[in-house]
Amino acid sequence: AFVVDTTGSMRNEIEAVQDLILAFVSSEEPACYIITPFNDNHAYFDTPSDYDYEIPPRPDYGPATLYDFYDETDLTTMRNDVLTLTASGGGDWPEYGMNGLNITLQTMWPWNINSP
């Protein structure tokens, strides 16, 4: 599984992350992979003063997408999805890395992690 930081601080790194993910899955035996991007809630509010405590910030993580590499269509879809990851946002807003990790683990839960 890959939980990918897509905040603005990754602008100079996102291409390297894409290359590493694609190289890793190309070098491994067919398996199931999950990719989960996470960001922050920057896009929801212009400034911190815009925060309305009655409306929670829009979570900016996920979805946790499961790709089955035994299915050639999923392999192509995953490659395309990885290449569309972009870095944006950032600043002093909270990032949702743990939320991204959590939904990734929830997506993995039904499978035995020792099986291909």
C-alpha positions as CSV (number, residue, x, y, z in Angstrom):
1,A,0.0,0.0,0.0
2,F,1.1,3.5,-0.7
3,V,-0.1,6.5,1.3
4,V,1.0,9.6,-0.7
5,D,1.5,13.1,0.5
6,T,0.0,15.4,-2.2
7,T,0.5,18.7,-0.3
8,G,2.3,21.6,-1.9
9,S,5.5,20.8,-0.2
10,M,5.7,17.7,-2.4
11,R,5.7,19.8,-5.6
12,N,9.4,19.1,-6.3
13,E,9.1,15.5,-5.2
14,I,5.8,14.1,-6.6
15,E,7.3,13.0,-9.9
16,A,10.0,11.0,-8.0
17,V,7.2,9.4,-5.9
18,Q,5.3,8.4,-9.0
19,D,8.5,6.9,-10.5
20,L,9.2,4.9,-7.3
21,I,5.7,3.5,-7.1
22,L,5.6,2.5,-10.7
23,A,9.1,1.0,-10.5
24,F,8.2,-1.0,-7.4
25,V,5.0,-2.5,-8.7
26,S,6.7,-3.3,-12.0
27,S,9.5,-5.2,-10.3
28,E,7.2,-7.3,-8.0
29,E,5.1,-10.4,-8.6
30,P,1.4,-9.6,-9.4
31,A,-0.4,-8.6,-6.2
32,C,-3.0,-6.2,-5.0
33,Y,-2.0,-2.7,-4.2
34,I,-3.7,0.3,-2.6
35,I,-2.9,3.9,-3.3
36,T,-4.3,6.6,-0.9
37,P,-3.4,10.3,-1.5
38,F,-3.7,12.8,1.4
39,N,-3.6,16.5,1.5
40,D,-4.9,19.2,3.9
41,N,-8.1,21.1,4.2
42,H,-6.6,24.2,2.6
43,A,-9.0,24.1,-0.4
44,Y,-12.1,24.3,1.8
45,F,-11.4,27.6,3.5
46,D,-9.5,30.6,2.2
47,T,-8.1,31.6,5.6
48,P,-8.3,30.2,9.1
49,S,-10.8,32.9,10.0
50,D,-13.2,31.4,7.5
51,Y,-13.6,28.4,9.7
52,D,-17.2,27.8,10.7
53,Y,-17.2,25.5,13.7
54,E,-20.7,24.3,12.7
55,I,-19.3,22.9,9.5
56,P,-16.2,20.6,9.8
57,P,-13.5,21.0,7.2
58,R,-13.7,18.9,4.1
59,P,-11.4,15.9,4.6
60,D,-8.8,15.8,1.9
61,Y,-7.6,12.3,1.9
62,G,-8.5,9.2,-0.1
63,P,-10.0,7.5,-1.6
64,A,-8.1,4.3,-0.8
65,T,-8.2,2.6,-4.2
66,L,-7.5,-1.1,-4.4
67,Y,-5.9,-2.3,-7.6
68,D,-5.8,-6.0,-8.5
69,F,-2.7,-6.7,-10.6
70,Y,-4.1,-10.1,-11.6
71,D,-6.5,-8.0,-13.7
72,E,-4.6,-6.2,-16.5
73,T,-7.3,-3.4,-16.6
74,D,-6.5,-2.6,-13.0
75,L,-2.8,-2.4,-13.8
76,T,-3.4,0.1,-16.5
77,T,-5.8,2.1,-14.3
78,M,-3.3,2.2,-11.4
79,R,-0.5,3.5,-13.7
80,N,-2.8,6.2,-15.0
81,D,-3.9,7.1,-11.5
82,V,-0.4,7.3,-10.2
83,L,0.6,9.6,-13.1
84,T,-2.3,12.0,-12.3
85,L,-1.2,12.6,-8.7
86,T,-0.4,16.3,-8.2
87,A,0.9,18.3,-5.4
88,S,-1.1,21.3,-4.3
89,G,-2.3,23.2,-1.2
90,G,-0.1,23.1,1.9
91,G,0.6,25.9,4.4
92,D,-0.3,25.8,8.0
93,W,-3.4,23.7,7.6
94,P,-3.6,20.2,9.3
95,E,-2.6,17.4,7.0
96,Y,-4.5,14.1,6.9
97,G,-1.7,11.6,6.7
98,M,-3.0,9.5,9.6
99,N,-6.5,9.6,8.1
100,G,-5.1,8.4,4.8
101,L,-3.2,5.6,6.6
102,N,-6.4,4.7,8.6
103,I,-8.6,4.3,5.5
104,T,-5.8,2.4,3.8
105,L,-5.6,-0.1,6.7
106,Q,-9.4,-0.4,6.7
107,T,-9.3,-1.2,2.9
108,M,-6.7,-3.9,3.6
109,W,-8.5,-5.4,6.6
110,P,-10.5,-8.2,4.8
111,W,-7.4,-9.7,3.2
112,N,-4.7,-11.9,4.7
113,I,-1.6,-9.8,4.3
114,N,0.5,-12.9,3.9
115,S,-1.3,-14.0,0.7
116,P,-0.4,-12.6,-2.7
